[in-house]
Amino acid sequence: MPKKHFTTDEARNIGEKIGIDWNTSKFDVEQFRMGMDVELEHGSHDLQTNVTHSDPITTGKIALAHLKEFPDYYTRLAKMEKEADAFWEKKD
């Protein structure tokens, strides 16, 4: 069964494996953990959109790419998704 969530410790360890220095990073472990959870959408739960095969390292690299753009990427994404849900709920 595909993984659905990462723990803080798992995220910290994966981050270290892909080269994140938590002492100098502009984002914290929790933002990275949130990102890894979100990026599981590219995993094996949906064969049509599976690009990571739910591999933790690949999932972490996708999260890292977004966090390098904006250190609060996943906080902003959650806000945008909430607004989009409300918008589309009115359309139904």
Steps between C-alpha positions, in 0.01 A plus 500: 500500500643842409615730777261784587702706749856558608605557861718793600792265562457335159490840331809619689695188403392512135586870487848429630544222242421743215730769637281730708692674779232565761721761671509726194181407315243776439222249576455272797450125526124539542467692171706227330290225662182670381650517152589133497144411600360717220741365241386143566227595251763419236541150643368154447148565631402614148662315211411776254697765693765278660843648437671429834380146576457642853877497545582720803817646346330596174202636693737704717677642195170624356416666832848652515469644149182685600640617834806643326260721302301611805591386854131507597380332179285240672335744740406713199384193307270395785345848507452503122344153500257602775397806297465290183287241682265775621482652151420171328256396771290804405507388133336165578 
